[in-house]
């Protein structure tokens, strides 16, 4: 299966980090993305619910800062596992 164009040049390997209950957090997701792996976490890990916006804001800001400082080594995207 080909890598989608939006991910080309951003992945070191075609891997998605597992969204681990309780374990996955912004530090892990940011590290995964900087290493070229799709970072992920379950939305329920951000507790209380208001914390989710803080997590997303932090992840986006730190990855944008990384990408600005490293245009030849862009971060991989991240995913939020929604449990409905």
Phi, psi and omega in degrees: 000130181287153177283130179303146182304325182293344180254348182297134181083359181246347183251134173277328174215150180281077185228143172249123176294134182296136175281094186273126179300131180072323185284312184293134182208175182304320180301315181293315181299315180298316179297318178299311182297318178295333179275359178089022178242140177296117179275150179208159176205152174286135179303328182293345178292335179274100182235140355293176186306327180297339181291334183302316179298321178296317179299311182297318179298315180295313181300311180299317182294314182292324178288324176296319178297316178300313182296322179295323181277343184226065184297341178267359181218066184292149180287153175284161177288172176231163183227148176246123179278110180269126177253117184250000000 
